[in-house]
């Protein structure tokens, strides 16, 4: 297939959401200008059923490469997910069984459909599962793959060094992860791998193996991680279940974006929307000049919800947020639970999954984080409701408690 070699478009792609390109941005640009169709892939382990905005950054850039005519491969790590990547972990990740992994992938394509054209027949997206080849490796082949790496090299990973210092165990199977991700590149005959900085070690393992088995260069395109520039904490984490997830409802997505720290605004505009860098620069100037961050964040939330749910849904979510949180109202789609007169509120909230535990409920009550509709605080953690009431838990959760007669 003929590729597009417009230098302006290529420069734009290579200048946004890029942390590092190995071996160099200039080398990759030269390849893109050559007209050769590149095989480009990104892998994700289905350790949870939902993807978040951090993942979306990679897929948005991948789609831009697909539109240039390059071959795009979405790899679902249904085998590597069962090993568990120790990246950024101070303890080994819990291993999943195959059914758990399969269940987690069921909604992924739907979540990514707003940002990737899966229905394009001329240059279709290829979807692969690494269980198809990794599960068939023989022990002899695994030994040969492992012979390309050293134990010292593995132990240089930050998370392993930290565990050693803290006298925490490092399991042998965790060393297999970079070997397996690296072998994905060999099997797929990859030219470019997309990843976040937390996957750099694994992606470089793929470069090592491609040189060994195919005498071939591989580019590693490392995108910027969504991190708070002040605290350094990740904005999104699939493993921890925090952040803005792609399967969220419009209202929930809008609210979760509004809950982000003010200092995250510019990076979220840059990495998670299609707004031009020129317009984002103007927004940055507005913030520096003292414009209310809440107003700008509402624009950010609108842009993100529009991508995944459409403009009308974004407008409705904006109106709901404004009514609920700016004007002290209650959302129309409030969650409802039913309670008997002899049940404590704590028991029902925990049973329904709204609160994870009674200890957490008591903590929220003690901290004044639970209020009635009239904004008075709930002070009794053992409350027995005798009539229907509406609770506000934290800043943005509302629950309607209906007392059975």
ZAZAZA-405633 format. One record per residue: residue number from 1; residue in one letter; x, z negated, y of N, C-alpha, C in turn. Coordinates in steps of 0.02 Angstrom, whole numbers. Each point is the difference from the previous one (the first is absolute). Layout:
<recs>
[NUM,'a',[X,Z,Y],[X,Z,Y],[X,Z,Y]]
...
</recs>
This chain:
<recs>
[1,'x',[42,0,-60],[-42,0,60],[44,0,63]]
[2,'x',[-19,39,50],[37,4,62],[-12,-64,41]]
[3,'x',[55,-27,26],[-6,-62,39],[4,15,74]]
[4,'x',[-27,-45,41],[2,5,73],[66,-31,23]]
[5,'x',[36,37,42],[66,-25,23],[3,-9,76]]
[6,'x',[-57,-16,30],[-4,-11,72],[42,-62,18]]
[7,'x',[53,11,38],[47,-54,15],[-33,-57,39]]
[8,'x',[-46,16,45],[-33,-52,39],[-41,-46,-45]]
[9,'x',[-37,30,-47],[-40,-40,-46],[45,-44,-44]]
[10,'x',[53,29,-24],[47,-37,-43],[32,-57,38]]
[11,'x',[20,13,62],[30,-54,41],[-49,-57,11]]
[12,'x',[-63,18,10],[-51,-52,11],[-8,-43,-62]]
[13,'x',[-1,31,-59],[-8,-37,-62],[60,-46,-12]]
[14,'x',[60,25,16],[61,-38,-14],[16,-52,54]]
[15,'x',[-43,-5,50],[14,-48,54],[-51,-57,3]]
[16,'x',[-47,-1,-47],[-54,-51,3],[-3,-39,-65]]
[17,'x',[-2,-66,7],[-6,-45,-58],[58,7,-49]]
[18,'x',[58,18,26],[59,9,-42],[50,-56,11]]
[19,'x',[16,-37,-52],[51,-52,5],[69,27,-16]]
[20,'x',[3,44,-51],[65,27,-21],[-13,60,-46]]
[21,'x',[42,49,4],[-2,57,-47],[70,6,-31]]
[22,'x',[3,-2,-66],[63,3,-36],[4,67,-38]]
[23,'x',[55,38,6],[63,-18,33],[-2,6,76]]
[24,'x',[-43,43,29],[-5,3,72],[-62,39,21]]
[25,'x',[-24,-15,60],[-58,36,27],[19,73,13]]
[26,'x',[61,12,23],[22,68,15],[1,44,-62]]
[27,'x',[22,-28,-55],[3,37,-63],[-70,18,-24]]
[28,'x',[-47,-48,5],[-68,14,-21],[-32,53,45]]
[29,'x',[13,-5,65],[-27,49,47],[24,70,-19]]
[30,'x',[64,6,-17],[28,64,-19],[-36,28,-61]]
[31,'x',[-16,-42,-48],[-36,22,-60],[-71,23,17]]
[32,'x',[-32,-38,45],[-68,18,19],[-2,66,39]]
[33,'x',[51,12,40],[4,63,38],[18,59,-44]]
[34,'x',[28,-13,-59],[23,54,-44],[-59,39,-31]]
[35,'x',[-59,-32,-2],[-57,32,-30],[-9,-15,-74]]
[36,'x',[48,-36,-29],[-6,-17,-71],[-55,-52,-10]]
[37,'x',[-41,10,-51],[-53,-48,-14],[30,-61,-35]]
[38,'x',[-10,-58,28],[27,-62,-27],[-52,-36,-43]]
[39,'x',[25,-33,-52],[-43,-43,-41],[7,-71,27]]
[40,'x',[-55,-27,26],[1,-64,35],[-48,-49,-35]]
[41,'x',[23,-61,-11],[-45,-46,-34],[1,-70,32]]
[42,'x',[-53,-34,-12],[-4,-71,17],[-32,-36,-59]]
[43,'x',[26,-57,-17],[-28,-39,-55],[-29,-65,24]]
[44,'x',[-52,-23,-32],[-29,-65,15],[-24,-32,-64]]
[45,'x',[16,-64,-7],[-21,-36,-60],[-70,-30,11]]
[46,'x',[-46,13,-45],[-69,-25,8],[-5,-73,-20]]
[47,'x',[33,-44,38],[-3,-72,-13],[-63,-31,30]]
[48,'x',[-38,40,38],[-63,-22,28],[-45,60,9]]
[49,'x',[-66,-11,7],[-47,56,4],[-2,36,68]]
[50,'x',[32,-28,50],[-5,29,67],[69,13,31]]
[51,'x',[3,55,37],[59,15,40],[-11,-24,71]]
[52,'x',[54,-11,38],[-8,-24,69],[32,49,49]]
[53,'x',[-4,-16,64],[24,46,52],[75,13,-7]]
[54,'x',[37,-48,-27],[71,11,-9],[14,57,-49]]
[55,'x',[-40,3,-54],[6,56,-46],[-21,65,34]]
[56,'x',[-51,-4,40],[-29,60,31],[51,37,43]]
[57,'x',[46,-36,32],[51,32,41],[37,54,-39]]
[58,'x',[21,-17,-60],[36,47,-43],[-43,60,-18]]
[59,'x',[-62,-13,-18],[-44,54,-21],[-18,46,57]]
[60,'x',[-6,-26,61],[-14,41,58],[57,49,14]]
[61,'x',[62,-25,-7],[58,44,10],[5,51,-57]]
[62,'x',[-14,-23,-61],[2,46,-57],[-48,58,10]]
[63,'x',[-59,-14,27],[-49,53,12],[26,50,50]]
[64,'x',[38,-24,49],[30,46,49],[48,48,-34]]
[65,'x',[39,-26,-47],[45,43,-38],[-39,49,-44]]
[66,'x',[-55,-23,-29],[-41,46,-41],[-28,56,43]]
[67,'x',[-20,-16,61],[-26,51,45],[54,50,20]]
[68,'x',[63,-19,-5],[55,47,12],[13,45,-60]]
[69,'x',[-34,-16,-56],[7,42,-60],[43,-30,-55]]
[70,'x',[21,-62,8],[42,-30,-51],[-43,-31,-56]]
[71,'x',[30,-8,-58],[-36,-25,-59],[0,-76,1]]
[72,'x',[-59,-28,1],[-8,-73,6],[-23,-29,-67]]
[73,'x',[34,-54,-19],[-16,-33,-63],[-17,-74,14]]
[74,'x',[-58,-22,-21],[-19,-70,5],[9,-31,-69]]
[75,'x',[48,-45,-4],[14,-33,-64],[-33,-68,-2]]
[76,'x',[-39,-11,-51],[-30,-66,-11],[41,-35,-53]]
[77,'x',[30,-55,20],[46,-36,-45],[-36,-43,-50]]
[78,'x',[-37,32,-45],[-38,-39,-48],[44,-30,-55]]
[79,'x',[63,23,-4],[48,-31,-45],[43,-51,37]]
[80,'x',[27,20,57],[43,-46,38],[-39,-61,25]]
[81,'x',[-65,7,11],[-40,-57,22],[0,-55,-52]]
[82,'x',[8,20,-62],[-1,-49,-54],[67,-36,-7]]
[83,'x',[52,29,29],[65,-35,2],[-2,-51,56]]
[84,'x',[-21,23,60],[-2,-43,59],[64,7,40]]
[85,'x',[-5,31,58],[58,8,44],[14,-66,34]]
[86,'x',[61,-26,-5],[17,-64,32],[11,5,75]]
[87,'x',[-9,59,29],[15,11,71],[-33,-53,44]]
[88,'x',[42,-32,42],[-23,-49,49],[-35,-59,-32]]
[89,'x',[15,-14,-63],[-32,-56,-35],[52,-54,-14]]
[90,'x',[-20,-61,7],[43,-56,-19],[-17,-25,-69]]
[91,'x',[-48,33,-33],[-17,-16,-69],[-21,65,-33]]
[92,'x',[5,2,-66],[-19,61,-36],[-74,15,8]]
[93,'x',[-16,64,9],[-70,19,5],[-33,-5,-68]]
[94,'x',[-63,-21,-1],[-38,-6,-62],[-10,70,-29]]
[95,'x',[15,8,-65],[-9,64,-32],[-74,13,-13]]
[96,'x',[-20,63,8],[-70,19,-11],[-6,36,-66]]
[97,'x',[-61,-5,-31],[-11,41,-59],[-24,69,21]]
[98,'x',[-1,47,-46],[-15,70,18],[-70,7,28]]
[99,'x',[-49,-37,-27],[-68,6,24],[-6,-24,72]]
[100,'x',[35,-54,17],[0,-23,70],[27,53,47]]
[101,'x',[53,33,-22],[31,52,41],[-47,58,9]]
[102,'x',[-32,22,-54],[-46,57,4],[-59,-16,45]]
[103,'x',[-26,-60,-5],[-57,-20,42],[19,1,74]]
[104,'x',[61,-19,16],[21,-3,69],[6,69,33]]
[105,'x',[8,53,-41],[10,67,28],[-65,37,14]]
[106,'x',[-56,-26,-25],[-62,38,0],[-23,22,69]]
[107,'x',[13,-40,51],[-26,17,67],[54,28,47]]
[108,'x',[61,7,-25],[55,20,44],[-11,69,32]]
[109,'x',[-21,48,-40],[-9,68,26],[-54,0,54]]
[110,'x',[-53,-38,-11],[-53,-5,50],[27,-30,65]]
[111,'x',[41,-51,-6],[28,-33,59],[46,46,40]]
[112,'x',[35,44,-35],[48,44,33],[-30,66,23]]
[113,'x',[-60,15,-22],[-32,64,17],[-6,13,75]]
[114,'x',[-11,-51,42],[-3,14,72],[65,25,30]]
[115,'x',[57,-13,-33],[64,19,30],[38,52,-41]]
[116,'x',[-24,17,-60],[32,52,-41],[-52,49,-23]]
[117,'x',[14,64,6],[-48,52,-20],[6,15,-74]]
[118,'x',[-33,-40,-41],[4,9,-72],[-37,63,-24]]
[119,'x',[-44,27,42],[-40,58,-21],[33,67,19]]
[120,'x',[61,-1,27],[34,62,18],[24,35,-63]]
[121,'x',[-27,60,-14],[17,36,-61],[64,40,7]]
[122,'x',[17,20,62],[58,42,11],[65,-39,-11]]
[123,'x',[2,-62,23],[59,-42,-10],[-24,-69,-22]]
[124,'x',[-22,-6,-62],[-31,-63,-23],[50,-57,-7]]
[125,'x',[-26,-60,8],[39,-61,-11],[5,-12,-75]]
[126,'x',[59,-15,-24],[9,-15,-71],[-2,-76,-9]]
[127,'x',[-40,-23,-46],[-6,-72,-14],[27,-12,-70]]
[128,'x',[49,-44,-5],[32,-14,-64],[2,-75,-13]]
[129,'x',[8,-18,-64],[3,-70,-22],[64,-10,-40]]
[130,'x',[43,-46,22],[66,-4,-33],[-2,-31,-70]]
[131,'x',[-57,-25,-21],[-6,-22,-69],[9,59,-47]]
[132,'x',[-18,61,24],[2,59,-42],[70,16,-25]]
[133,'x',[52,-18,38],[69,14,-22],[41,-63,-12]]
[134,'x',[-11,-52,40],[40,-60,-9],[-15,-35,-67]]
[135,'x',[-61,3,-22],[-19,-32,-63],[31,35,-61]]
[136,'x',[25,61,11],[28,39,-56],[76,-2,-2]]
[137,'x',[32,-33,47],[72,-6,-1],[23,-38,-63]]
[138,'x',[51,26,-32],[28,-35,-58],[49,-54,24]]
[139,'x',[16,-45,-44],[48,-52,18],[68,30,15]]
[140,'x',[18,54,-36],[62,34,13],[1,30,71]]
[141,'x',[-56,29,21],[-4,28,67],[3,-54,53]]
[142,'x',[-32,-57,-13],[1,-55,48],[71,-27,8]]
[143,'x',[37,-4,-54],[70,-23,4],[40,48,43]]
[144,'x',[-11,65,-9],[36,50,39],[-16,-5,74]]
[145,'x',[-64,-12,16],[-21,-8,70],[34,-63,29]]
[146,'x',[-1,-55,-38],[27,-63,24],[75,3,11]]
[147,'x',[34,46,-36],[73,4,6],[23,25,68]]
[148,'x',[-47,22,42],[18,25,66],[0,-55,53]]
[149,'x',[-15,-61,-20],[-7,-55,49],[38,-61,-25]]
[150,'x',[17,-44,47],[36,-61,-19],[-44,-62,14]]
[151,'x',[15,-53,-36],[-36,-63,11],[16,-26,70]]
[152,'x',[63,9,22],[18,-23,67],[-43,36,53]]
[153,'x',[-10,65,-10],[-41,38,47],[-71,-25,2]]
[154,'x',[-27,-17,-58],[-69,-26,-3],[-5,-67,37]]
[155,'x',[49,-43,-12],[-2,-67,28],[11,-1,76]]
[156,'x',[22,56,28],[9,3,72],[-66,5,38]]
[157,'x',[-55,14,-36],[-64,2,33],[-17,-68,30]]
[158,'x',[-26,1,60],[-11,-62,38],[-41,-50,-38]]
[159,'x',[-54,24,-32],[-45,-48,-32],[32,-34,-61]]
[160,'x',[46,36,-34],[34,-31,-56],[51,-51,25]]
[161,'x',[35,17,54],[49,-48,28],[-35,-64,21]]
[162,'x',[-60,8,29],[-37,-59,22],[-22,-42,-59]]
[163,'x',[-23,33,-53],[-21,-38,-59],[58,-37,-32]]
[164,'x',[58,31,-1],[59,-34,-29],[16,-63,40]]
[165,'x',[-1,6,66],[14,-58,43],[-51,-55,-10]]
[166,'x',[-63,20,-13],[-54,-49,-8],[-8,-21,-73]]
[167,'x',[46,23,-43],[-1,-17,-71],[-66,21,-33]]
[168,'x',[-25,58,19],[-61,27,-29],[20,55,-50]]
[169,'x',[-40,10,-52],[20,48,-52],[-6,73,22]]
[170,'x',[45,41,-27],[-3,72,6],[-7,27,-71]]
[171,'x',[-55,35,-13],[-13,24,-67],[31,69,-11]]
[172,'x',[23,11,-60],[35,62,-16],[-44,61,12]]
[173,'x',[-65,-6,-15],[-43,59,7],[-5,23,73]]
[174,'x',[15,-45,48],[-4,20,70],[54,50,19]]
[175,'x',[56,0,-38],[52,50,12],[-22,70,-20]]
[176,'x',[-50,3,-43],[-24,66,-24],[-37,38,56]]
[177,'x',[-28,-37,48],[-43,33,49],[35,56,38]]
[178,'x',[57,-13,33],[33,55,36],[22,57,-46]]
[179,'x',[16,-17,-64],[18,53,-47],[-59,46,-12]]
[180,'x',[-59,-30,-9],[-60,40,-14],[-22,40,61]]
[181,'x',[0,-31,59],[-18,37,60],[50,56,13]]
[182,'x',[63,-15,-13],[51,51,9],[-11,59,-47]]
[183,'x',[-19,-15,-62],[-11,53,-49],[-61,43,18]]
[184,'x',[-47,-28,37],[-57,40,23],[25,62,38]]
[185,'x',[50,-9,42],[27,56,39],[30,53,-45]]
[186,'x',[32,-21,-54],[30,47,-46],[-54,40,-37]]
[187,'x',[-49,-36,-26],[-52,34,-38],[-39,50,43]]
[188,'x',[-13,-19,63],[-40,43,44],[42,51,37]]
[189,'x',[66,-3,-8],[46,46,34],[-12,0,75]]
[190,'x',[6,-58,30],[-19,-12,69],[54,22,50]]
[191,'x',[-23,23,59],[46,14,56],[-2,-56,51]]
[192,'x',[-59,-30,11],[-8,-52,51],[-44,-55,-28]]
[193,'x',[20,-62,11],[-42,-58,-18],[-17,-38,64]]
[194,'x',[-64,-16,7],[-24,-42,55],[-4,-72,-23]]
[195,'x',[20,-46,43],[-7,-70,-17],[9,-43,63]]
[196,'x',[-17,-64,-6],[14,-48,53],[70,-29,-12]]
[197,'x',[26,-36,48],[67,-28,-6],[6,-48,-59]]
[198,'x',[-56,-31,-20],[1,-46,-56],[11,36,-67]]
[199,'x',[-7,67,0],[12,39,-60],[65,40,2]]
[200,'x',[41,-12,50],[61,39,9],[46,-5,-61]]
[201,'x',[10,-59,-27],[44,-9,-57],[-24,43,-59]]
[202,'x',[-65,-2,-13],[-28,38,-56],[6,75,12]]
[203,'x',[-12,22,61],[4,71,16],[72,26,-6]]
[204,'x',[48,-42,19],[70,20,-6],[20,4,-74]]
[205,'x',[-32,-39,-42],[13,5,-72],[-19,70,-24]]
[206,'x',[-54,27,29],[-20,68,-16],[51,52,21]]
[207,'x',[33,-10,57],[54,45,22],[58,-1,-50]]
[208,'x',[16,-60,-22],[55,-7,-49],[-16,38,-64]]
[209,'x',[-61,-8,-25],[-18,32,-63],[-8,75,7]]
[210,'x',[-25,24,56],[-6,72,11],[69,33,1]]
[211,'x',[47,-32,31],[68,28,1],[29,2,-71]]
[212,'x',[-14,-53,-38],[28,-5,-67],[-31,51,-47]]
[213,'x',[-66,5,1],[-33,42,-50],[-12,72,22]]
[214,'x',[-4,12,66],[-16,68,23],[47,26,54]]
[215,'x',[51,-41,16],[48,20,52],[-36,23,63]]
[216,'x',[-48,-40,22],[-45,19,54],[-3,-54,53]]
[217,'x',[-6,20,63],[-8,-46,55],[-74,-19,8]]
[218,'x',[-12,-61,21],[-69,-21,15],[0,-35,67]]
[219,'x',[-49,18,42],[-9,-34,64],[-44,-61,-11]]
[220,'x',[17,-54,34],[-42,-60,0],[-26,-8,71]]
[221,'x',[-65,8,8],[-34,-4,65],[-31,-69,4]]
[222,'x',[32,-44,39],[-22,-70,4],[-42,-8,64]]
[223,'x',[-62,-18,-9],[-45,-10,56],[4,-72,26]]
[224,'x',[-22,-9,61],[2,-67,29],[-51,-46,-34]]
[225,'x',[20,-60,-13],[-46,-50,-27],[-41,-30,57]]
[226,'x',[-62,-16,-14],[-41,-33,50],[18,-74,2]]
[227,'x',[42,-17,49],[23,-69,7],[-12,-25,71]]
[228,'x',[-19,-62,5],[-8,-30,66],[69,-3,34]]
[229,'x',[8,31,58],[65,2,33],[25,-67,24]]
[230,'x',[-44,-49,4],[19,-67,23],[18,-45,-59]]
[231,'x',[-43,-2,-50],[10,-46,-56],[38,32,-58]]
[232,'x',[-1,67,-4],[32,35,-55],[-42,0,-63]]
[233,'x',[-60,-29,2],[-44,-2,-59],[-34,67,-10]]
[234,'x',[-14,16,-64],[-36,61,-15],[-72,-4,25]]
[235,'x',[-23,54,31],[-71,2,21],[-46,10,-60]]
[236,'x',[24,36,-51],[-41,18,-57],[37,-18,-65]]
[237,'x',[-37,-24,-49],[30,-15,-65],[-53,8,-55]]
[238,'x',[11,49,-43],[-46,11,-56],[2,-59,-48]]
[239,'x',[61,-26,-12],[8,-55,-47],[-35,-64,25]]
[240,'x',[5,-12,66],[-30,-61,28],[-72,10,22]]
[241,'x',[-22,63,2],[-70,13,20],[-12,-9,74]]
[242,'x',[53,9,41],[-8,-9,72],[7,67,36]]
[243,'x',[-34,6,56],[5,60,41],[-65,39,3]]
[244,'x',[6,64,16],[-59,43,9],[-1,49,-59]]
[245,'x',[-49,-6,-43],[-2,41,-61],[-46,60,9]]
[246,'x',[17,55,-34],[-35,63,10],[-70,1,-28]]
[247,'x',[-16,-46,-45],[-67,-2,-28],[-47,-47,39]]
[248,'x',[24,-25,56],[-41,-45,41],[-58,37,32]]
[249,'x',[-55,-35,12],[-56,28,36],[21,13,73]]
[250,'x',[-37,43,36],[18,11,70],[4,-64,41]]
[251,'x',[-49,-44,-9],[0,-62,39],[59,-45,-18]]
[252,'x',[14,-5,-65],[56,-42,-22],[66,29,23]]
[253,'x',[7,66,-5],[62,33,21],[11,-10,75]]
[254,'x',[-52,9,39],[5,-9,72],[21,-72,16]]
[255,'x',[-32,-48,-32],[15,-70,12],[70,-19,-21]]
[256,'x',[24,28,-56],[68,-16,-24],[53,28,47]]
[257,'x',[-14,59,29],[47,28,49],[1,-44,63]]
[258,'x',[-59,-22,22],[-4,-42,59],[35,-67,-12]]
[259,'x',[5,-21,-63],[33,-64,-16],[76,5,0]]
[260,'x',[27,61,4],[72,8,2],[29,-29,64]]
[261,'x',[62,-22,-4],[33,-28,59],[9,53,54]]
[262,'x',[-2,-19,62],[7,47,55],[65,40,-4]]
[263,'x',[53,-33,-23],[65,34,-2],[3,56,-53]]
[264,'x',[-52,4,-43],[-1,51,-52],[-33,65,24]]
[265,'x',[-30,-1,59],[-42,56,22],[36,67,0]]
[266,'x',[58,3,31],[34,65,8],[21,29,-67]]
[267,'x',[27,-41,-45],[20,27,-65],[-60,24,-40]]
[268,'x',[-56,-35,5],[-60,21,-36],[-26,66,28]]
[269,'x',[2,9,65],[-18,65,29],[47,55,-27]]
[270,'x',[65,-15,-2],[50,50,-20],[-5,18,-73]]
[271,'x',[-6,-50,-43],[4,11,-72],[-67,11,-35]]
[272,'x',[-55,-18,34],[-64,1,-35],[-54,42,33]]
[273,'x',[17,37,53],[-49,44,32],[32,68,11]]
[274,'x',[-41,47,22],[23,68,16],[11,9,75]]
[275,'x',[-5,-54,38],[9,5,72],[71,24,15]]
[276,'x',[8,43,51],[65,27,16],[47,-54,25]]
[277,'x',[64,11,-10],[50,-47,23],[-1,-6,76]]
[278,'x',[-18,54,33],[-6,-1,73],[-55,-48,23]]
[279,'x',[-57,3,-33],[-56,-45,17],[17,-72,-18]]
[280,'x',[35,-10,-55],[19,-67,-20],[49,-30,50]]
[281,'x',[43,42,28],[47,-23,51],[-38,-24,62]]
[282,'x',[-54,34,17],[-41,-21,57],[-34,-67,-14]]
[283,'x',[-22,-10,-62],[-31,-64,-19],[51,-56,5]]
[284,'x',[61,14,-21],[54,-50,5],[11,-20,72]]
[285,'x',[-2,50,45],[8,-14,71],[-57,-45,26]]
[286,'x',[-61,15,-23],[-58,-40,20],[8,-73,-20]]
[287,'x',[25,-11,-61],[10,-68,-23],[53,-36,42]]
[288,'x',[54,36,16],[53,-29,40],[-23,-15,71]]
[289,'x',[-50,38,23],[-26,-10,67],[-53,-55,2]]
[290,'x',[-16,-29,-58],[-46,-57,-2],[-71,15,-20]]
[291,'x',[-14,60,-26],[-69,15,-22],[-18,-45,-59]]
[292,'x',[-62,-22,-2],[-24,-45,-52],[12,30,-70]]
[293,'x',[42,-32,-42],[14,26,-67],[-63,9,-43]]
[294,'x',[-50,-42,12],[-61,4,-40],[-34,67,10]]
[295,'x',[0,26,61],[-31,64,15],[38,56,-36]]
[296,'x',[66,-3,2],[40,51,-33],[-5,-5,-76]]
[297,'x',[-4,-62,-24],[-7,-9,-73],[-66,27,-25]]
[298,'x',[-52,-5,41],[-65,28,-19],[5,76,-6]]
[299,'x',[40,30,43],[11,73,-5],[37,16,-64]]
[300,'x',[49,-42,-17],[38,9,-62],[-47,-5,-60]]
[301,'x',[-41,-52,-1],[-47,-10,-56],[-47,59,-7]]
[302,'x',[-23,26,57],[-45,59,-1],[36,60,-31]]
[303,'x',[62,12,20],[37,58,-26],[10,-5,-75]]
[304,'x',[15,-60,-24],[13,-10,-72],[-64,7,-40]]
[305,'x',[-54,-32,22],[-63,5,-36],[-25,72,0]]
[306,'x',[11,36,54],[-22,71,5],[34,42,-54]]
[307,'x',[63,-13,-14],[36,37,-51],[-32,-8,-68]]
[308,'x',[-18,-61,-18],[-22,-15,-68],[-76,1,-9]]
[309,'x',[-38,-5,54],[-73,-3,-7],[-37,48,47]]
[310,'x',[35,34,44],[-33,46,46],[-14,-32,68]]
[311,'x',[-12,43,50],[-8,-24,68],[-63,-42,10]]
[312,'x',[-56,20,-31],[-62,-37,10],[5,-70,-28]]
[313,'x',[33,-7,-58],[9,-66,-31],[47,-42,43]]
[314,'x',[50,32,31],[46,-37,44],[-36,-26,61]]
[315,'x',[-45,41,28],[-38,-23,58],[-46,-58,-18]]
[316,'x',[-32,5,-58],[-45,-54,-22],[39,-64,-12]]
[317,'x',[59,6,-30],[42,-59,-14],[23,-32,66]]
[318,'x',[15,41,48],[21,-25,65],[-57,-39,34]]
[319,'x',[-60,28,-4],[-59,-34,29],[-15,-65,-35]]
[320,'x',[6,1,-67],[-12,-61,-39],[50,-54,18]]
[321,'x',[63,19,5],[53,-48,17],[-13,-29,69]]
[322,'x',[-18,43,47],[-12,-22,68],[-58,-49,3]]
[323,'x',[-54,16,-36],[-60,-43,-1],[15,-66,-33]]
[324,'x',[37,4,-56],[12,-60,-40],[51,-47,30]]
[325,'x',[56,27,22],[56,-42,19],[11,-6,75]]
[326,'x',[-19,51,37],[9,-3,72],[-59,-33,34]]
[327,'x',[-59,8,-29],[-61,-26,31],[-31,-57,-40]]
[328,'x',[36,-23,-51],[-23,-59,-37],[-59,12,-45]]
[329,'x',[-12,62,-22],[-55,15,-44],[17,-8,-73]]
[330,'x',[-47,20,-43],[9,-4,-72],[-6,70,-28]]
[331,'x',[44,22,-45],[-3,68,-27],[-64,12,-39]]
[332,'x',[-24,64,0],[-61,17,-35],[10,-2,-76]]
[333,'x',[60,17,-23],[12,3,-72],[32,-65,-25]]
[334,'x',[-23,-56,27],[27,-66,-19],[-10,-13,-74]]
[335,'x',[51,-30,-31],[-4,-18,-70],[-49,-57,-10]]
[336,'x',[-40,4,-53],[-50,-52,-14],[14,-33,-67]]
[337,'x',[-9,-66,-3],[4,-36,-63],[-61,-46,-5]]
[338,'x',[-20,-15,-61],[-57,-45,-10],[24,-66,-28]]
[339,'x',[-34,-54,21],[21,-67,-20],[-62,-42,-14]]
[340,'x',[5,-42,-50],[-53,-47,-15],[9,-63,42]]
[341,'x',[-54,-37,9],[3,-59,44],[46,-55,-26]]
[342,'x',[13,0,-65],[43,-52,-28],[72,22,-7]]
[343,'x',[17,59,25],[68,25,-4],[37,-11,66]]
[344,'x',[64,-16,-6],[40,-5,61],[21,69,23]]
[345,'x',[9,7,64],[21,64,29],[68,20,-29]]
[346,'x',[44,-49,-8],[67,15,-26],[-3,32,-69]]
[347,'x',[-43,-28,-45],[-6,26,-68],[-21,74,1]]
[348,'x',[-50,16,39],[-26,68,1],[49,49,31]]
[349,'x',[33,-21,53],[49,44,32],[58,16,-46]]
[350,'x',[21,-49,-39],[55,12,-47],[-24,44,-58]]
[351,'x',[-59,-15,-26],[-28,40,-56],[-10,73,19]]
[352,'x',[-18,12,62],[-13,69,23],[64,36,20]]
[353,'x',[56,-35,1],[64,31,16],[14,5,75]]
[354,'x',[-43,-29,41],[10,4,73],[58,-45,20]]
[355,'x',[5,-58,-32],[56,-47,10],[36,-8,-66]]
[356,'x',[66,3,-2],[36,-2,-64],[-3,-67,-36]]
[357,'x',[-8,-55,37],[0,-65,-33],[-33,-53,45]]
[358,'x',[-18,-55,-29],[-28,-55,40],[52,-29,47]]
[359,'x',[63,1,-22],[53,-25,43],[6,42,63]]
[360,'x',[-6,67,-8],[3,44,58],[-61,-11,45]]
[361,'x',[-58,-10,-30],[-61,-14,39],[9,-63,42]]
[362,'x',[27,-53,-31],[10,-62,37],[50,10,57]]
[363,'x',[52,39,-14],[50,13,52],[-32,36,59]]
[364,'x',[-42,50,-14],[-34,38,54],[-46,-46,41]]
[365,'x',[-37,-42,-35],[-46,-46,35],[40,-50,43]]
[366,'x',[52,-28,-30],[41,-49,36],[32,30,63]]
[367,'x',[16,65,-4],[32,34,57],[-50,29,50]]
[368,'x',[-64,-12,-11],[-51,25,46],[-10,75,-3]]
[369,'x',[16,30,-58],[-4,73,-6],[-67,24,-28]]
[370,'x',[-47,-45,-12],[-66,19,-24],[-52,-23,50]]
[371,'x',[-41,47,23],[-50,-16,51],[-68,27,-18]]
[372,'x',[-51,-33,27],[-68,24,-7],[-12,56,51]]
[373,'x',[-58,32,-4],[-16,56,44],[2,-20,74]]
[374,'x',[-17,-63,14],[1,-22,70],[69,-22,23]]
[375,'x',[52,13,-42],[69,-13,15],[20,-73,-7]]
[376,'x',[-44,-43,-26],[21,-68,-14],[38,-2,-66]]
[377,'x',[47,-46,-4],[43,-3,-59],[-34,-33,-60]]
[378,'x',[15,25,-59],[-19,-33,-62],[51,-56,-11]]
[379,'x',[-22,-61,-6],[46,-57,-7],[-3,-33,-68]]
[380,'x',[-52,15,-39],[-9,-32,-65],[18,50,-56]]
[381,'x',[56,-9,-35],[19,46,-53],[-47,-2,-60]]
[382,'x',[-41,-53,-4],[-47,-7,-56],[-72,17,22]]
[383,'x',[-6,43,50],[-65,17,28],[-49,26,-53]]
[384,'x',[-62,-27,2],[-54,24,-43],[-53,33,45]]
[385,'x',[2,66,8],[-48,33,45],[-72,-10,-24]]
[386,'x',[-45,-12,48],[-71,-6,-17],[-41,56,32]]
[387,'x',[34,46,34],[-34,57,29],[50,58,7]]
[388,'x',[-26,59,8],[43,59,7],[43,-6,63]]
[389,'x',[63,18,-7],[46,-6,58],[51,57,-3]]
[390,'x',[32,11,57],[53,50,6],[65,-36,18]]
[391,'x',[52,14,-39],[65,-30,11],[50,52,25]]
[392,'x',[43,-22,45],[57,41,21],[62,-35,-27]]
[393,'x',[36,34,-45],[59,-29,-31],[61,36,27]]
[394,'x',[42,-37,35],[57,32,33],[-23,41,59]]
[395,'x',[37,53,15],[-16,40,60],[-50,55,-14]]
[396,'x',[-2,27,-62],[-37,62,-9],[-43,2,-63]]
[397,'x',[-10,-56,-34],[-42,-1,-59],[-65,-35,13]]
[398,'x',[-55,34,-17],[-66,-31,7],[-34,0,-68]]
[399,'x',[-36,-54,-13],[-37,-7,-63],[-69,-30,15]]
[400,'x',[-50,32,-28],[-68,-26,7],[-17,-38,-64]]
[401,'x',[-15,-64,7],[-14,-43,-58],[-76,-10,-4]]
[402,'x',[-29,27,-53],[-73,-3,-8],[-16,-55,-51]]
[403,'x',[-38,-50,22],[-18,-56,-44],[-62,17,-40]]
[404,'x',[6,-2,-67],[-57,13,-44],[-52,-55,7]]
[405,'x',[-62,20,2],[-53,-50,7],[-18,-31,-67]]
</recs>
